[in-house]
């Protein structure tokens, strides 16, 4: 419900035009959860049918989450052409390495009695491993170049970062058969984390940033004449 | 089970790094005053001498190989210090430029944008140059050229000065040591 409320407010304020993929993700996630809940309580839907629906929705959700990553990357680099190319190459390589690692981790995960459920857990682990790795890369890349995030992008990135790392841990536990019979605790942790992230998005996307300074940044003492002479001398060198 | 524990640890580390970087990003956005104080002047001429291939060639001809390798390593270490300082200055200038972009004064926009782009290019080049310096430290007989870093640094100095002139006609950023 929080997500639907957030999506409605984003729509009304026109923020959805800035982050169309994130907006689509919010709407999809809300619809997905309601649909899966409806299928779960509907008696004529078999367990296997539910898991098939769940797996299909997970794949679609995974694509949308990767789209959100792309959107964050675009917001970060579209005004910085100097590093857009190298950034694009690096994130492509990082993505390829992460896909490889996630595939290896999936290959080692056991298949339980209900194979389709195990595969869904492994799928979740794989998707969150890729997303969490890409987000980590994005934050490290930004920090290494001392780039500044805009408030909304930082909020979305932080929310997805918290959500993907917690979900990666919980789905890895489930996919590898640990903590059997206590999955409901992990479900609660996942839900609580996600609701916290939605509240974080409310804060970052809807509460305006305080403008600390409106004047120019103060600059140090200098001597322009000496500087100019120095530059001219250097430029005249063969 | 072992894999699950490993992934949980990695996820916890990733969460810690993301949270730390996000917090430092928020603090960075707030503290944009006194940025230019962090800039360390660099003697570009001394750096240019240090990376001059002719000087390396001269030393190679005059010194016996073991002594040449020792001198070359010392020169490379000094070069690394210069490049690190240039990279640190570029990082500060990225923030100075982005702060100027956020000031919403259209007069500064073009100069600030150019400063950010040039500082980012320099930062990228210093990273590549450092990798090459450390490779050359391992193989001191190999050739090495960091001339592009110097050229970029000089260009960046000009852009920083332009932005400084726009913001405060009486003062501007100085990136190179006075001579």
HADDOCK unambig.tbl for C-alpha pairs under 7 A between the chains (distance, minus, plus):
assign (segid A and resid 80 and name CA) (segid B and resid 117 and name CA) 6.16 0.50 0.50
assign (segid A and resid 82 and name CA) (segid B and resid 117 and name CA) 5.21 0.50 0.50
assign (segid A and resid 82 and name CA) (segid B and resid 120 and name CA) 6.30 0.50 0.50
assign (segid A and resid 82 and name CA) (segid B and resid 121 and name CA) 5.70 0.50 0.50
assign (segid A and resid 83 and name CA) (segid B and resid 120 and name CA) 6.66 0.50 0.50
assign (segid A and resid 83 and name CA) (segid B and resid 121 and name CA) 6.80 0.50 0.50
assign (segid A and resid 136 and name CA) (segid B and resid 14 and name CA) 6.41 0.50 0.50
assign (segid A and resid 136 and name CA) (segid B and resid 18 and name CA) 6.29 0.50 0.50
assign (segid A and resid 139 and name CA) (segid B and resid 18 and name CA) 6.49 0.50 0.50
assign (segid A and resid 139 and name CA) (segid B and resid 21 and name CA) 6.65 0.50 0.50
assign (segid A and resid 145 and name CA) (segid B and resid 91 and name CA) 6.53 0.50 0.50
assign (segid A and resid 145 and name CA) (segid B and resid 120 and name CA) 6.73 0.50 0.50
assign (segid A and resid 145 and name CA) (segid B and resid 123 and name CA) 6.85 0.50 0.50
assign (segid A and resid 146 and name CA) (segid B and resid 91 and name CA) 5.79 0.50 0.50
assign (segid A and resid 146 and name CA) (segid B and resid 94 and name CA) 6.74 0.50 0.50
assign (segid A and resid 146 and name CA) (segid B and resid 95 and name CA) 6.96 0.50 0.50
assign (segid A and resid 148 and name CA) (segid B and resid 25 and name CA) 6.93 0.50 0.50
assign (segid A and resid 158 and name CA) (segid B and resid 22 and name CA) 6.69 0.50 0.50
assign (segid A and resid 161 and name CA) (segid B and resid 15 and name CA) 6.85 0.50 0.50
assign (segid A and resid 161 and name CA) (segid B and resid 18 and name CA) 6.59 0.50 0.50
assign (segid A and resid 162 and name CA) (segid B and resid 15 and name CA) 6.07 0.50 0.50
assign (segid A and resid 165 and name CA) (segid B and resid 11 and name CA) 4.97 0.50 0.50
assign (segid A and resid 165 and name CA) (segid B and resid 12 and name CA) 6.85 0.50 0.50
assign (segid A and resid 165 and name CA) (segid B and resid 14 and name CA) 6.64 0.50 0.50
assign (segid A and resid 165 and name CA) (segid B and resid 15 and name CA) 5.71 0.50 0.50
assign (segid A and resid 166 and name CA) (segid B and resid 11 and name CA) 6.86 0.50 0.50
assign (segid A and resid 168 and name CA) (segid B and resid 11 and name CA) 6.45 0.50 0.50
assign (segid A and resid 169 and name CA) (segid B and resid 7 and name CA) 6.31 0.50 0.50
assign (segid A and resid 169 and name CA) (segid B and resid 8 and name CA) 4.48 0.50 0.50
assign (segid A and resid 169 and name CA) (segid B and resid 11 and name CA) 5.79 0.50 0.50
assign (segid A and resid 172 and name CA) (segid B and resid 4 and name CA) 5.28 0.50 0.50
assign (segid A and resid 172 and name CA) (segid B and resid 7 and name CA) 6.55 0.50 0.50
assign (segid A and resid 173 and name CA) (segid B and resid 4 and name CA) 5.23 0.50 0.50
assign (segid A and resid 176 and name CA) (segid B and resid 1 and name CA) 5.81 0.50 0.50
assign (segid A and resid 176 and name CA) (segid B and resid 4 and name CA) 5.90 0.50 0.50
assign (segid A and resid 178 and name CA) (segid B and resid 1 and name CA) 6.16 0.50 0.50
assign (segid A and resid 212 and name CA) (segid B and resid 30 and name CA) 6.57 0.50 0.50
assign (segid A and resid 214 and name CA) (segid B and resid 103 and name CA) 5.16 0.50 0.50
assign (segid A and resid 215 and name CA) (segid B and resid 103 and name CA) 6.09 0.50 0.50
assign (segid A and resid 216 and name CA) (segid B and resid 100 and name CA) 6.04 0.50 0.50
assign (segid A and resid 216 and name CA) (segid B and resid 103 and name CA) 6.29 0.50 0.50
assign (segid A and resid 216 and name CA) (segid B and resid 167 and name CA) 6.11 0.50 0.50
assign (segid A and resid 217 and name CA) (segid B and resid 33 and name CA) 6.17 0.50 0.50
assign (segid A and resid 217 and name CA) (segid B and resid 96 and name CA) 6.90 0.50 0.50
assign (segid A and resid 217 and name CA) (segid B and resid 99 and name CA) 6.73 0.50 0.50
assign (segid A and resid 217 and name CA) (segid B and resid 100 and name CA) 6.47 0.50 0.50
assign (segid A and resid 218 and name CA) (segid B and resid 33 and name CA) 6.66 0.50 0.50
assign (segid A and resid 218 and name CA) (segid B and resid 34 and name CA) 6.51 0.50 0.50
assign (segid A and resid 219 and name CA) (segid B and resid 36 and name CA) 5.40 0.50 0.50
assign (segid A and resid 219 and name CA) (segid B and resid 164 and name CA) 6.73 0.50 0.50
assign (segid A and resid 219 and name CA) (segid B and resid 171 and name CA) 6.91 0.50 0.50
assign (segid A and resid 219 and name CA) (segid B and resid 172 and name CA) 6.04 0.50 0.50
assign (segid A and resid 219 and name CA) (segid B and resid 173 and name CA) 6.11 0.50 0.50
assign (segid A and resid 220 and name CA) (segid B and resid 36 and name CA) 5.73 0.50 0.50
assign (segid A and resid 220 and name CA) (segid B and resid 37 and name CA) 6.08 0.50 0.50
assign (segid A and resid 220 and name CA) (segid B and resid 171 and name CA) 6.81 0.50 0.50
assign (segid A and resid 220 and name CA) (segid B and resid 172 and name CA) 6.44 0.50 0.50
assign (segid A and resid 220 and name CA) (segid B and resid 173 and name CA) 5.94 0.50 0.50
assign (segid A and resid 221 and name CA) (segid B and resid 171 and name CA) 5.54 0.50 0.50
assign (segid A and resid 221 and name CA) (segid B and resid 172 and name CA) 6.59 0.50 0.50
assign (segid A and resid 222 and name CA) (segid B and resid 171 and name CA) 5.32 0.50 0.50
assign (segid A and resid 222 and name CA) (segid B and resid 172 and name CA) 5.56 0.50 0.50
assign (segid A and resid 222 and name CA) (segid B and resid 173 and name CA) 6.44 0.50 0.50
assign (segid A and resid 222 and name CA) (segid B and resid 174 and name CA) 5.98 0.50 0.50
